[in-house]
Amino acid sequence: MDISVSVAVIAGLLFINTLFIIVALVRLIKTLGEAHKFIEMARLQLAPITHDVTEIVGDVRTIVKSLEKEMGKVGDSLTAVRDTTRNFQEFEALIQDRIERPLLDITAVLSALVKGGHVFWRSFSKR
């Protein structure tokens, strides 16, 4: 009699643990979905900003070229403007290296996790 009670208690505890795991997985899937949406929104907003920075850098290059043609005496100022333009280019490259590429990688990973979670949940719920 004692063994059957122990087995029943263990089975009950396993059932409760399974319910908690299912609830945690459902919450995790919802959280991953929200994170995926947030990252997609941030990625979509990052592209126009990068484009604008590229246009600004192009405009600064044009201004620097016209200043070089018209003002030979202001060499030090032009050097400072060139350095600023170079810094903008380095900043743009830095943004792409540190934000855009990892963000795209994270988006891909989260998308894969969400899809995997959905597949797992579908296969788990069919059983």
The first five atom37 places (N, CA, C, CB, O) and aatype in JSON, in Angstrom:
{
  "aatype": [12, 3, 9, 15, 19, 15, 19, 0, 19, 9, 0, 7, 10, 10, 13, 9, 2, 16, 10, 13, 9, 9, 19, 0, 10, 19, 1, 10, 9, 11, 16, 10, 7, 6, 0, 8, 11, 13, 9, 6, 12, 0, 1, 10, 5, 10, 0, 14, 9, 16, 8, 3, 19, 16, 6, 9, 19, 7, 3, 19, 1, 16, 9, 19, 11, 15, 10, 6, 11, 6, 12, 7, 11, 19, 7, 3, 15, 10, 16, 0, 19, 1, 3, 16, 16, 1, 2, 13, 5, 6, 13, 6, 0, 10, 9, 5, 3, 1, 9, 6, 1, 14, 10, 10, 3, 9, 16, 0, 19, 10, 15, 0, 10, 19, 11, 7, 7, 8, 19, 13, 17, 1, 15, 13, 15, 11, 1],
  "atom_mask": [
    [1, 1, 1, 1, 1],
    [1, 1, 1, 1, 1],
    [1, 1, 1, 1, 1],
    [1, 1, 1, 1, 1],
    [1, 1, 1, 1, 1],
    [1, 1, 1, 1, 1],
    [1, 1, 1, 1, 1],
    [1, 1, 1, 1, 1],
    [1, 1, 1, 1, 1],
    [1, 1, 1, 1, 1],
    [1, 1, 1, 1, 1],
    [1, 1, 1, 0, 1],
    [1, 1, 1, 1, 1],
    [1, 1, 1, 1, 1],
    [1, 1, 1, 1, 1],
    [1, 1, 1, 1, 1],
    [1, 1, 1, 1, 1],
    [1, 1, 1, 1, 1],
    [1, 1, 1, 1, 1],
    [1, 1, 1, 1, 1],
    [1, 1, 1, 1, 1],
    [1, 1, 1, 1, 1],
    [1, 1, 1, 1, 1],
    [1, 1, 1, 1, 1],
    [1, 1, 1, 1, 1],
    [1, 1, 1, 1, 1],
    [1, 1, 1, 1, 1],
    [1, 1, 1, 1, 1],
    [1, 1, 1, 1, 1],
    [1, 1, 1, 1, 1],
    [1, 1, 1, 1, 1],
    [1, 1, 1, 1, 1],
    [1, 1, 1, 0, 1],
    [1, 1, 1, 1, 1],
    [1, 1, 1, 1, 1],
    [1, 1, 1, 1, 1],
    [1, 1, 1, 1, 1],
    [1, 1, 1, 1, 1],
    [1, 1, 1, 1, 1],
    [1, 1, 1, 1, 1],
    [1, 1, 1, 1, 1],
    [1, 1, 1, 1, 1],
    [1, 1, 1, 1, 1],
    [1, 1, 1, 1, 1],
    [1, 1, 1, 1, 1],
    [1, 1, 1, 1, 1],
    [1, 1, 1, 1, 1],
    [1, 1, 1, 1, 1],
    [1, 1, 1, 1, 1],
    [1, 1, 1, 1, 1],
    [1, 1, 1, 1, 1],
    [1, 1, 1, 1, 1],
    [1, 1, 1, 1, 1],
    [1, 1, 1, 1, 1],
    [1, 1, 1, 1, 1],
    [1, 1, 1, 1, 1],
    [1, 1, 1, 1, 1],
    [1, 1, 1, 0, 1],
    [1, 1, 1, 1, 1],
    [1, 1, 1, 1, 1],
    [1, 1, 1, 1, 1],
    [1, 1, 1, 1, 1],
    [1, 1, 1, 1, 1],
    [1, 1, 1, 1, 1],
    [1, 1, 1, 1, 1],
    [1, 1, 1, 1, 1],
    [1, 1, 1, 1, 1],
    [1, 1, 1, 1, 1],
    [1, 1, 1, 1, 1],
    [1, 1, 1, 1, 1],
    [1, 1, 1, 1, 1],
    [1, 1, 1, 0, 1],
    [1, 1, 1, 1, 1],
    [1, 1, 1, 1, 1],
    [1, 1, 1, 0, 1],
    [1, 1, 1, 1, 1],
    [1, 1, 1, 1, 1],
    [1, 1, 1, 1, 1],
    [1, 1, 1, 1, 1],
    [1, 1, 1, 1, 1],
    [1, 1, 1, 1, 1],
    [1, 1, 1, 1, 1],
    [1, 1, 1, 1, 1],
    [1, 1, 1, 1, 1],
    [1, 1, 1, 1, 1],
    [1, 1, 1, 1, 1],
    [1, 1, 1, 1, 1],
    [1, 1, 1, 1, 1],
    [1, 1, 1, 1, 1],
    [1, 1, 1, 1, 1],
    [1, 1, 1, 1, 1],
    [1, 1, 1, 1, 1],
    [1, 1, 1, 1, 1],
    [1, 1, 1, 1, 1],
    [1, 1, 1, 1, 1],
    [1, 1, 1, 1, 1],
    [1, 1, 1, 1, 1],
    [1, 1, 1, 1, 1],
    [1, 1, 1, 1, 1],
    [1, 1, 1, 1, 1],
    [1, 1, 1, 1, 1],
    [1, 1, 1, 1, 1],
    [1, 1, 1, 1, 1],
    [1, 1, 1, 1, 1],
    [1, 1, 1, 1, 1],
    [1, 1, 1, 1, 1],
    [1, 1, 1, 1, 1],
    [1, 1, 1, 1, 1],
    [1, 1, 1, 1, 1],
    [1, 1, 1, 1, 1],
    [1, 1, 1, 1, 1],
    [1, 1, 1, 1, 1],
    [1, 1, 1, 1, 1],
    [1, 1, 1, 1, 1],
    [1, 1, 1, 1, 1],
    [1, 1, 1, 0, 1],
    [1, 1, 1, 0, 1],
    [1, 1, 1, 1, 1],
    [1, 1, 1, 1, 1],
    [1, 1, 1, 1, 1],
    [1, 1, 1, 1, 1],
    [1, 1, 1, 1, 1],
    [1, 1, 1, 1, 1],
    [1, 1, 1, 1, 1],
    [1, 1, 1, 1, 1],
    [1, 1, 1, 1, 1],
    [1, 1, 1, 1, 1]
  ],
  "atom_positions": [
    [[0.83, -1.19, 0.0], [0.0, 0.0, 0.0], [0.87, 1.26, 0.0], [-0.94, 0.0, 1.21], [0.53, 2.24, -0.65]],
    [[1.99, 1.23, 0.72], [2.86, 2.4, 0.8], [3.5, 2.71, -0.55], [3.95, 2.18, 1.85], [3.68, 3.88, -0.9]],
    [[3.85, 1.68, -1.3], [4.49, 1.9, -2.61], [3.5, 2.53, -3.58], [5.05, 0.57, -3.18], [3.87, 3.42, -4.34]],
    [[2.25, 2.08, -3.57], [1.27, 2.65, -4.5], [0.98, 4.11, -4.17], [-0.02, 1.84, -4.48], [0.75, 4.92, -5.07]],
    [[0.98, 4.45, -2.89], [0.78, 5.85, -2.49], [1.97, 6.69, -2.95], [0.58, 5.97, -0.96], [1.8, 7.8, -3.45]],
    [[3.18, 6.16, -2.78], [4.39, 6.87, -3.21], [4.38, 7.08, -4.72], [5.65, 6.1, -2.8], [4.7, 8.17, -5.19]],
    [[4.01, 6.07, -5.46], [3.95, 6.18, -6.92], [2.9, 7.21, -7.32], [3.64, 4.8, -7.57], [3.12, 7.99, -8.24]],
    [[1.76, 7.21, -6.64], [0.71, 8.18, -6.95], [1.18, 9.61, -6.64], [-0.57, 7.86, -6.15], [0.89, 10.53, -7.4]],
    [[1.89, 9.8, -5.54], [2.41, 11.13, -5.19], [3.44, 11.58, -6.22], [3.04, 11.12, -3.78], [3.42, 12.73, -6.67]],
    [[4.34, 10.68, -6.59], [5.36, 11.02, -7.61], [4.68, 11.35, -8.93], [6.37, 9.85, -7.8], [5.07, 12.32, -9.58]],
    [[3.69, 10.58, -9.34], [2.98, 10.86, -10.59], [2.28, 12.21, -10.52], [1.95, 9.74, -10.89], [2.29, 12.97, -11.48]],
    [[1.67, 12.51, -9.4], [1.01, 13.81, -9.23], [2.01, 14.96, -9.31], [0.0, 0.0, 0.0], [1.74, 15.97, -9.95]],
    [[3.16, 14.8, -8.67], [4.18, 15.84, -8.73], [4.72, 16.02, -10.15], [5.33, 15.5, -7.77], [4.95, 17.14, -10.59]],
    [[4.92, 14.91, -10.86], [5.36, 15.0, -12.26], [4.31, 15.7, -13.11], [5.66, 13.6, -12.82], [4.66, 16.49, -14.0]],
    [[3.06, 15.43, -12.86], [1.99, 16.09, -13.61], [1.99, 17.6, -13.34], [0.61, 15.49, -13.24], [1.86, 18.4, -14.26]],
    [[2.14, 17.99, -12.08], [2.18, 19.41, -11.73], [3.41, 20.09, -12.36], [2.21, 19.59, -10.18], [3.32, 21.2, -12.87]],
    [[4.55, 19.4, -12.31], [5.76, 19.94, -12.95], [5.55, 20.12, -14.45], [6.97, 19.02, -12.69], [5.97, 21.12, -15.03]],
    [[4.9, 19.16, -15.08], [4.63, 19.24, -16.51], [3.73, 20.45, -16.81], [3.96, 17.94, -17.02], [3.96, 21.16, -17.78]],
    [[2.72, 20.67, -15.98], [1.85, 21.84, -16.18], [2.64, 23.14, -16.06], [0.7, 21.82, -15.17], [2.47, 24.05, -16.87]],
    [[3.51, 23.23, -15.04], [4.33, 24.43, -14.88], [5.26, 24.64, -16.07], [5.14, 24.35, -13.59], [5.46, 25.77, -16.51]],
    [[5.83, 23.57, -16.58], [6.72, 23.67, -17.74], [5.94, 24.15, -18.96], [7.4, 22.32, -18.03], [6.42, 24.99, -19.72]],
    [[4.74, 23.63, -19.15], [3.92, 24.05, -20.29], [3.58, 25.53, -20.18], [2.62, 23.22, -20.38], [3.66, 26.26, -21.17]],
    [[3.2, 25.97, -18.99], [2.88, 27.4, -18.79], [4.12, 28.25, -19.06], [2.34, 27.65, -17.35], [4.03, 29.3, -19.69]],
    [[5.26, 27.8, -18.57], [6.5, 28.57, -18.79], [6.84, 28.62, -20.27], [7.67, 27.94, -17.99], [7.27, 29.66, -20.77]],
    [[6.66, 27.52, -20.99], [6.95, 27.5, -22.43], [6.0, 28.42, -23.19], [6.85, 26.08, -22.98], [6.42, 29.11, -24.11]],
    [[4.74, 28.44, -22.82], [3.78, 29.33, -23.48], [4.18, 30.78, -23.26], [2.33, 29.08, -22.96], [4.17, 31.59, -24.19]],
    [[4.54, 31.12, -22.04], [4.98, 32.5, -21.74], [6.26, 32.84, -22.48], [5.19, 32.69, -20.23], [6.42, 33.95, -22.97]],
    [[7.18, 31.87, -22.57], [8.42, 32.08, -23.29], [8.16, 32.33, -24.77], [9.35, 30.89, -23.12], [8.79, 33.21, -25.37]],
    [[7.26, 31.58, -25.36], [6.92, 31.76, -26.78], [6.31, 33.13, -27.0], [5.95, 30.66, -27.26], [6.64, 33.81, -27.97]],
    [[5.41, 33.56, -26.11], [4.82, 34.89, -26.24], [5.87, 35.98, -26.09], [3.71, 35.09, -25.2], [5.87, 36.95, -26.84]],
    [[6.76, 35.81, -25.14], [7.83, 36.79, -24.93], [8.76, 36.85, -26.13], [8.62, 36.47, -23.66], [9.16, 37.94, -26.55]],
    [[9.11, 35.7, -26.67], [9.97, 35.67, -27.87], [9.27, 36.32, -29.05], [10.36, 34.24, -28.22], [9.92, 37.0, -29.85]],
    [[7.98, 36.13, -29.18], [7.23, 36.78, -30.25], [7.25, 38.29, -30.11], [0.0, 0.0, 0.0], [7.44, 39.01, -31.09]],
    [[7.05, 38.78, -28.89], [7.09, 40.22, -28.65], [8.5, 40.77, -28.9], [6.64, 40.54, -27.21], [8.65, 41.85, -29.47]],
    [[9.51, 40.04, -28.47], [10.89, 40.48, -28.7], [11.19, 40.52, -30.19], [11.9, 39.55, -27.98], [11.86, 41.43, -30.67]],
    [[10.69, 39.54, -30.92], [10.88, 39.5, -32.36], [10.22, 40.72, -33.02], [10.31, 38.2, -32.95], [10.81, 41.34, -33.91]],
    [[9.01, 41.04, -32.59], [8.32, 42.22, -33.14], [9.1, 43.5, -32.84], [6.88, 42.33, -32.57], [9.25, 44.36, -33.7]],
    [[9.6, 43.61, -31.61], [10.36, 44.8, -31.22], [11.63, 44.93, -32.04], [10.69, 44.75, -29.73], [11.97, 46.02, -32.5]],
    [[12.34, 43.83, -32.22], [13.59, 43.87, -32.97], [13.31, 44.18, -34.44], [14.34, 42.53, -32.85], [14.07, 44.92, -35.07]],
    [[12.24, 43.63, -34.99], [11.87, 43.95, -36.38], [11.57, 45.44, -36.51], [10.64, 43.12, -36.84], [12.0, 46.08, -37.48]],
    [[10.85, 46.0, -35.55], [10.52, 47.42, -35.59], [11.8, 48.26, -35.51], [9.55, 47.79, -34.44], [11.95, 49.24, -36.24]],
    [[12.71, 47.88, -34.63], [13.96, 48.62, -34.49], [14.8, 48.49, -35.77], [14.76, 48.12, -33.28], [15.43, 49.46, -36.2]],
    [[14.82, 47.32, -36.36], [15.58, 47.11, -37.59], [15.01, 47.94, -38.73], [15.59, 45.62, -37.98], [15.77, 48.51, -39.51]],
    [[13.69, 48.02, -38.82], [13.07, 48.81, -39.87], [13.35, 50.3, -39.68], [11.57, 48.56, -39.9], [13.45, 51.04, -40.67]],
    [[13.47, 50.75, -38.45], [13.75, 52.16, -38.2], [15.24, 52.48, -38.36], [13.29, 52.55, -36.81], [15.6, 53.64, -38.57]],
    [[16.09, 51.48, -38.26], [17.52, 51.7, -38.38], [17.93, 51.97, -39.83], [18.28, 50.51, -37.83], [18.85, 52.75, -40.08]],
    [[17.27, 51.33, -40.77], [17.63, 51.51, -42.18], [17.45, 52.95, -42.66], [16.79, 50.58, -43.05], [18.36, 53.47, -43.3]],
    [[16.32, 53.63, -42.37], [16.22, 55.03, -42.79], [17.26, 55.94, -42.13], [14.83, 55.55, -42.5], [17.75, 56.88, -42.75]],
    [[17.58, 55.67, -40.89], [18.58, 56.48, -40.2], [19.94, 56.31, -40.87], [18.66, 56.1, -38.7], [20.66, 57.28, -41.09]],
    [[20.3, 55.08, -41.2], [21.56, 54.83, -41.89], [21.56, 55.5, -43.25], [21.8, 53.32, -42.04], [22.58, 56.06, -43.66]],
    [[20.44, 55.46, -43.94], [20.33, 56.12, -45.24], [20.52, 57.62, -45.1], [18.97, 55.81, -45.9], [21.23, 58.24, -45.89]],
    [[19.89, 58.22, -44.1], [20.02, 59.66, -43.86], [21.46, 60.03, -43.54], [19.11, 60.1, -42.72], [21.97, 61.04, -44.03]],
    [[22.12, 59.23, -42.72], [23.52, 59.5, -42.39], [24.37, 59.42, -43.65], [24.04, 58.51, -41.32], [25.29, 60.22, -43.82]],
    [[24.08, 58.46, -44.53], [24.82, 58.34, -45.79], [24.6, 59.58, -46.65], [24.38, 57.08, -46.55], [25.55, 60.08, -47.25]],
    [[23.37, 60.08, -46.72], [23.1, 61.29, -47.48], [23.82, 62.49, -46.89], [21.6, 61.57, -47.54], [24.37, 63.32, -47.62]],
    [[23.84, 62.6, -45.59], [24.53, 63.7, -44.92], [26.03, 63.65, -45.24], [24.3, 63.65, -43.38], [26.64, 64.67, -45.54]],
    [[26.6, 62.46, -45.17], [28.02, 62.31, -45.48], [28.28, 62.71, -46.93], [28.49, 60.86, -45.21], [29.28, 63.37, -47.21]],
    [[27.42, 62.31, -47.84], [27.57, 62.7, -49.25], [27.49, 64.21, -49.43], [0.0, 0.0, 0.0], [28.26, 64.79, -50.18]],
    [[26.54, 64.84, -48.73], [26.42, 66.3, -48.8], [27.66, 66.99, -48.23], [25.17, 66.76, -48.04], [28.14, 67.98, -48.79]],
    [[28.17, 66.47, -47.15], [29.38, 67.05, -46.56], [30.56, 66.91, -47.52], [29.71, 66.38, -45.2], [31.37, 67.82, -47.65]],
    [[30.66, 65.78, -48.19], [31.73, 65.59, -49.19], [31.62, 66.64, -50.3], [31.67, 64.16, -49.79], [32.62, 67.24, -50.7]],
    [[30.4, 66.85, -50.79], [30.19, 67.84, -51.84], [30.6, 69.23, -51.37], [28.73, 67.84, -52.3], [31.26, 69.97, -52.1]],
    [[30.2, 69.59, -50.16], [30.55, 70.9, -49.61], [32.06, 71.04, -49.47], [29.86, 71.11, -48.24], [32.63, 72.08, -49.78]],
    [[32.69, 69.99, -49.01], [34.14, 70.04, -48.83], [34.83, 70.22, -50.18], [34.64, 68.75, -48.13], [35.78, 70.99, -50.29]],
    [[34.37, 69.52, -51.19], [34.98, 69.66, -52.52], [34.82, 71.09, -53.05], [34.35, 68.65, -53.52], [35.77, 71.65, -53.59]],
    [[33.62, 71.69, -52.9], [33.45, 73.06, -53.38], [34.3, 74.04, -52.59], [31.98, 73.47, -53.3], [34.84, 74.99, -53.15]],
    [[34.43, 73.82, -51.29], [35.28, 74.7, -50.48], [36.74, 74.59, -50.89], [35.12, 74.38, -49.0], [37.47, 75.58, -50.89]],
    [[37.18, 73.39, -51.24], [38.57, 73.2, -51.66], [38.85, 73.97, -52.95], [38.87, 71.71, -51.86], [39.93, 74.54, -53.11]],
    [[37.88, 73.99, -53.88], [38.08, 74.69, -55.14], [38.1, 76.21, -54.94], [36.97, 74.32, -56.14], [38.87, 76.91, -55.61]],
    [[37.29, 76.72, -54.04], [37.13, 78.17, -53.89], [38.09, 78.78, -52.88], [35.72, 78.48, -53.48], [38.47, 79.95, -53.02]],
    [[38.49, 78.06, -51.89], [39.25, 78.67, -50.8], [40.55, 77.88, -50.56], [38.41, 78.72, -49.51], [40.57, 76.91, -49.82]],
    [[41.59, 78.33, -51.19], [42.88, 77.68, -50.99], [43.55, 78.1, -49.71], [0.0, 0.0, 0.0], [44.41, 77.39, -49.19]],
    [[43.16, 79.26, -49.18], [43.82, 79.82, -47.99], [43.34, 79.19, -46.68], [43.58, 81.31, -47.94], [44.02, 79.33, -45.66]],
    [[42.24, 78.52, -46.7], [41.66, 78.02, -45.44], [41.93, 76.52, -45.31], [40.13, 78.32, -45.38], [41.02, 75.73, -45.05]],
    [[43.18, 76.14, -45.51], [43.56, 74.72, -45.48], [43.3, 74.04, -44.15], [0.0, 0.0, 0.0], [42.87, 72.88, -44.12]],
    [[43.57, 74.73, -43.07], [43.37, 74.11, -41.75], [41.89, 73.82, -41.5], [43.91, 75.03, -40.64], [41.55, 72.78, -40.94]],
    [[41.02, 74.74, -41.92], [39.58, 74.52, -41.74], [39.11, 73.34, -42.56], [38.79, 75.78, -42.11], [38.3, 72.53, -42.12]],
    [[39.63, 73.27, -43.79], [39.23, 72.15, -44.65], [39.71, 70.82, -44.1], [39.78, 72.35, -46.06], [39.02, 69.81, -44.21]],
    [[40.88, 70.82, -43.5], [41.38, 69.59, -42.89], [40.45, 69.15, -41.76], [42.81, 69.79, -42.35], [40.16, 67.96, -41.61]],
    [[39.98, 70.13, -40.99], [39.05, 69.8, -39.9], [37.75, 69.25, -40.45], [38.78, 71.03, -39.02], [37.18, 68.31, -39.91]],
    [[37.26, 69.86, -41.55], [36.01, 69.37, -42.15], [36.21, 67.96, -42.73], [35.52, 70.34, -43.26], [35.34, 67.1, -42.6]],
    [[37.38, 67.74, -43.36], [37.67, 66.39, -43.88], [37.71, 65.37, -42.75], [39.02, 66.38, -44.65], [37.18, 64.27, -42.88]],
    [[38.34, 65.75, -41.66], [38.4, 64.83, -40.51], [37.0, 64.54, -39.97], [39.27, 65.42, -39.39], [36.7, 63.41, -39.59]],
    [[36.17, 65.57, -39.95], [34.79, 65.37, -39.49], [34.05, 64.43, -40.43], [34.04, 66.73, -39.4], [33.31, 63.54, -39.98]],
    [[34.25, 64.62, -41.72], [33.61, 63.73, -42.7], [34.11, 62.3, -42.52], [33.89, 64.22, -44.15], [33.33, 61.35, -42.56]],
    [[35.4, 62.17, -42.32], [35.97, 60.84, -42.09], [35.4, 60.22, -40.82], [37.51, 60.92, -42.01], [35.13, 59.03, -40.76]],
    [[35.24, 61.06, -39.79], [34.65, 60.57, -38.54], [33.2, 60.13, -38.76], [34.71, 61.66, -37.45], [32.76, 59.14, -38.18]],
    [[32.46, 60.87, -39.61], [31.1, 60.46, -39.93], [31.11, 59.1, -40.61], [30.41, 61.5, -40.82], [30.29, 58.23, -40.31]],
    [[32.03, 58.92, -41.54], [32.12, 57.63, -42.24], [32.47, 56.51, -41.27], [33.15, 57.7, -43.37], [31.89, 55.43, -41.33]],
    [[33.42, 56.77, -40.39], [33.78, 55.77, -39.4], [32.61, 55.49, -38.45], [35.01, 56.22, -38.61], [32.39, 54.35, -38.05]],
    [[31.88, 56.54, -38.09], [30.71, 56.38, -37.24], [29.65, 55.54, -37.94], [30.12, 57.76, -36.85], [29.04, 54.66, -37.33]],
    [[29.44, 55.8, -39.22], [28.47, 55.02, -39.99], [28.89, 53.55, -40.04], [28.34, 55.59, -41.42], [28.07, 52.65, -39.84]],
    [[30.19, 53.31, -40.31], [30.69, 51.94, -40.33], [30.57, 51.3, -38.96], [32.14, 51.9, -40.8], [30.25, 50.11, -38.84]],
    [[30.83, 52.07, -37.92], [30.72, 51.56, -36.56], [29.28, 51.18, -36.23], [31.23, 52.6, -35.55], [29.02, 50.14, -35.62]],
    [[28.33, 52.04, -36.66], [26.91, 51.72, -36.43], [26.55, 50.44, -37.16], [26.0, 52.89, -36.91], [25.86, 49.59, -36.6]],
    [[27.01, 50.3, -38.39], [26.69, 49.09, -39.14], [27.32, 47.86, -38.5], [27.16, 49.23, -40.59], [26.69, 46.81, -38.42]],
    [[28.57, 47.99, -38.05], [29.25, 46.84, -37.46], [28.69, 46.46, -36.1], [30.73, 47.12, -37.33], [28.53, 45.28, -35.79]],
    [[28.39, 47.47, -35.29], [28.0, 47.17, -33.9], [26.5, 47.06, -33.68], [28.53, 48.22, -33.0], [26.08, 46.44, -32.7]],
    [[25.69, 47.65, -34.55], [24.25, 47.65, -34.31], [23.51, 46.88, -35.39], [23.72, 49.08, -34.23], [22.77, 45.94, -35.09]],
    [[23.72, 47.27, -36.63], [22.88, 46.71, -37.69], [23.14, 45.22, -37.9], [23.12, 47.45, -39.0], [22.19, 44.43, -37.94]],
    [[24.4, 44.82, -38.04], [24.69, 43.41, -38.3], [24.29, 42.52, -37.13], [26.17, 43.22, -38.59], [23.62, 41.51, -37.34]],
    [[24.67, 42.86, -35.86], [24.2, 42.02, -34.75], [22.69, 42.01, -34.62], [24.82, 42.49, -33.44], [22.1, 41.0, -34.25]],
    [[22.05, 43.15, -34.93], [20.59, 43.21, -34.85], [19.96, 42.28, -35.88], [20.1, 44.65, -35.06], [18.97, 41.61, -35.6]],
    [[20.54, 42.25, -37.07], [20.04, 41.32, -38.09], [20.27, 39.87, -37.66], [20.72, 41.59, -39.45], [19.42, 39.02, -37.86]],
    [[21.45, 39.61, -37.07], [21.73, 38.25, -36.58], [20.76, 37.86, -35.47], [23.17, 38.14, -36.08], [20.24, 36.74, -35.46]],
    [[20.51, 38.78, -34.53], [19.59, 38.49, -33.43], [18.18, 38.28, -33.97], [19.6, 39.64, -32.39], [17.46, 37.4, -33.51]],
    [[17.8, 39.09, -34.96], [16.47, 38.93, -35.57], [16.34, 37.56, -36.2], [16.22, 40.03, -36.61], [15.32, 36.9, -36.05]],
    [[17.38, 37.13, -36.9], [17.34, 35.82, -37.53], [17.25, 34.71, -36.48], [18.57, 35.61, -38.41], [16.49, 33.76, -36.64]],
    [[18.03, 34.84, -35.41], [18.02, 33.82, -34.36], [16.65, 33.78, -33.66], [19.14, 34.08, -33.33], [16.09, 32.71, -33.44]],
    [[16.14, 34.96, -33.31], [14.83, 35.0, -32.64], [13.73, 34.5, -33.55], [14.52, 36.42, -32.18], [12.81, 33.82, -33.09]],
    [[13.81, 34.81, -34.81], [12.82, 34.31, -35.76], [12.87, 32.79, -35.8], [13.05, 34.91, -37.16], [11.84, 32.12, -35.8]],
    [[14.08, 32.25, -35.85], [14.23, 30.8, -35.85], [13.71, 30.19, -34.55], [15.7, 30.41, -36.07], [13.06, 29.15, -34.57]],
    [[14.0, 30.85, -33.42], [13.51, 30.34, -32.14], [11.98, 30.36, -32.07], [14.1, 31.16, -30.98], [11.36, 29.42, -31.59]],
    [[11.39, 31.45, -32.55], [9.93, 31.55, -32.53], [9.33, 30.48, -33.43], [9.46, 32.95, -32.98], [8.37, 29.8, -33.03]],
    [[9.87, 30.32, -34.62], [9.36, 29.29, -35.52], [9.55, 27.9, -34.93], [10.05, 29.37, -36.89], [8.66, 27.05, -35.01]],
    [[10.72, 27.68, -34.33], [10.97, 26.39, -33.68], [10.02, 26.16, -32.51], [0.0, 0.0, 0.0], [9.54, 25.05, -32.3]],
    [[9.77, 27.23, -31.76], [8.83, 27.12, -30.65], [7.43, 26.8, -31.12], [0.0, 0.0, 0.0], [6.72, 26.0, -30.51]],
    [[7.02, 27.45, -32.23], [5.69, 27.16, -32.76], [5.6, 25.72, -33.25], [5.36, 28.13, -33.91], [4.6, 25.04, -33.0]],
    [[6.64, 25.26, -33.93], [6.64, 23.88, -34.41], [6.61, 22.92, -33.23], [7.87, 23.61, -35.29], [5.87, 21.94, -33.24]],
    [[7.42, 23.21, -32.21], [7.44, 22.36, -31.03], [6.08, 22.36, -30.35], [8.53, 22.82, -30.04], [5.57, 21.31, -29.96]],
    [[5.48, 23.54, -30.22], [4.19, 23.65, -29.55], [3.13, 22.91, -30.34], [3.79, 25.12, -29.38], [2.3, 22.23, -29.75]],
    [[3.15, 23.03, -31.66], [2.16, 22.29, -32.47], [2.34, 20.79, -32.32], [2.28, 22.69, -33.96], [1.37, 20.04, -32.15]],
    [[3.62, 20.35, -32.39], [3.83, 18.91, -32.27], [3.52, 18.44, -30.85], [5.28, 18.56, -32.65], [3.06, 17.31, -30.66]],
    [[3.76, 19.28, -29.87], [3.48, 18.91, -28.49], [1.98, 18.9, -28.22], [4.18, 19.86, -27.52], [1.47, 18.04, -27.49]],
    [[1.26, 19.86, -28.82], [-0.19, 19.92, -28.56], [-0.95, 18.83, -29.31], [-0.73, 21.29, -28.96], [-2.07, 18.49, -28.91]],
    [[-0.38, 18.28, -30.38], [-1.05, 17.2, -31.11], [-1.03, 15.9, -30.33], [-0.39, 17.0, -32.47], [-1.87, 15.02, -30.55]],
    [[-0.07, 15.78, -29.43], [0.03, 14.52, -28.69], [-0.94, 14.43, -27.59], [1.4, 14.34, -28.14], [-0.98, 13.44, -26.87]]
  ]
}
